[in-house]
Amino acid sequence: MSEDTHRQGKTIDELSEGDSLTVNESVSDRDVLLYLGMTNDNNPLYIQDEYAKNMDYKAAIVPPVLLTGIITRSVSKLLPGPGSQVVNLSVNFILPVYHEEDVTFTFEVIKVDDMKEVVTLSVTGVNDDDCRIVDAVVMVKPPIKAMLAGNDENESAEVSV
C-alpha cells in the first residue's frame, strides 16, 4: 500500500484566496502514445510531424486532454491535494503545445465559497517563450477533515500535507 494512502489535501478552512502553486511539465512522445493507445484516438495531428506541418503547425501537437490531465492531476495531488474533487472545469486552449515543450502552470485560489464548500482556482499555462497556451477555471470540492479510527467522534484528526 502506498504511503500516500492516509495523506489528505487542504480542507476549505485551510485555503485562502491568493494561495498559489506552480507546476512545470513537459509531455513526452511516450505520454502521447499511451494516450492514443488508451483512447484509440488516431488523429495524425498528435503523432505525425509532416501531417501537422501541412496543417500549419510546427510539428505534432499534444492532445488538449493531456493538458487538462496535468491540471486535474495537480489539483488531486497538490492544491488542494488528495481527497479533492473537481466539480467544474472550463479550459481555453490558446496555442498548441508541442511534444517535449516545457509548460509552466500557475494555479491560484481566486474564491473560497464556504457555503457551497468549493474553491475556485484560476489556472494559466505558459510555454518557454512566456506565451499563454492555456487558461482554465476549476471549481474544486476540497477534502473534509479525516477521522482516524479510535478517535472520539467529535475529535478530528490532524493530518499534515
N, C-alpha and C positions, 0 to 999 in steps of 0.2 A: 504494500500500500504506500502511496506517495506521502511524503511528509507535508505536502500542501493540503492534505485531507481536512485538517482542522483549522486551517488559516481562513480568516474572514476579512473581507474588504471593509472599508469605512462605512459606518452607518450614516444615515441622514443627519444625525446630530453632530457627527464628526466632520461634516463637509461644510464649506463656506464658499460664497461667491468669491471668485478670484483664485481659488485653488487651481493649480495647473500641473501639467505633465508634458514632457517632450519625449517622443519616441522616434528613433532613426531606423529606417528599414530599407531593404533592397529586395526585390522579388527576383529570384533566380529562374533560369530556364527550367530547372528541376521542379520548382513550385508550379510553374505554368503547365508543365507536362502532367504533374499529378492532378491539377485541376481539370485539365482536358480529359484525362483518363477517368476521373470520378464522375464527371458530368456528361461525358460523351459530346461535349461542345467542340465541334470540329471547325470552328471559324478560323480560316487560314490567316486572318489578321493577327491572331495571337501567337502564331508559331512560324510563319513563313515571311522572312525578311523581304524577299523580292515582291511577293504579293502586297505586303504593306507599303512598300515603296511605290508601287503602282497606284496605291490609294492615297498618295500624298503624305505618307508618314515617313520618318527617317528609317524605321525598322519595325519589326513585330512589336506589338504593344501588350501591356499587361491587361488581362481581363479586369474590368472595373470591380467585379465581385471579389477579387483578391484584395483590392484596396479596402473595400468595405470590411473584409475579414480582418484586416490589420486593425481597423477602428474598433470593431466589436471585441476582438481579442484583447486589445489594450484596456477596454472597459472591464472585461471579465477578469483580467489578471492584475490590473494596476490601479485604475481610477474609475469607480470606487473600489473595484477589486472583486475577489471571489465572493460569490453569493449575489452578485448584481444581475439584474435582468433588464435587457434593452426592451423598452416598451414602444418606442417610436424612433424611426431613423429616416432622416432626409439628407440625401447626398447629391451634390452637384459636382460632376466631373468636368473640370475646366480645360485641362490639357492632357494629352495622353502621357502615360508613363511607359518607358521602355524597359526591357529586361535588364536587370543588373543596375538600373538607375537608382541612386540614393534619394530617398524621400524623407523629409522631416515632418512629422505630425505633431501639432501643438494642440493640446486639449485644455480647455478652461471651463470651470464651472461658472455658468452665467446666471443660473437661477436655482434656488433651493425652495421647493414648494412642500412645506411640512404638511399642509392639509391633504394634498394628493399623494404624499410620500414619494415624490420623484425629484430628481435633479436634472437640469438641462445642461448639457455640455456643448460648447462650440468647438468644432474641430477644423483646423486648417492644415493642409498639406502643401509643402513647397519642395521643389526639386533643387539640385545643386546650384542652378542659376538663380535661385531665390524667386522663381516664378511659381505662383499659386497653381497647383494642379487639382486640388480638391477642397471643397468646403462642405461641412456637414453640421447638422444639429442632431444631437442624440438625447433622447429622454430616457432616463435610467431609474429603475427602482433599486435603490441600494439595499444591501443585506440588512436584516434586522439583527438585534443583539442575539448572539448564540447562547443557548442554555446548555451547560455541560452537565452530564449525568452526575447525580449526587448532590447537586446544588439545591438550595431551597428554591421553591417555585418563584418567589419574588426577587431572587438574587440573580442578576445577570452576570455572565462570565466576562472577564476582561480578556480580550484577545488582541495581541499586538499585530500590526501589519507592517 
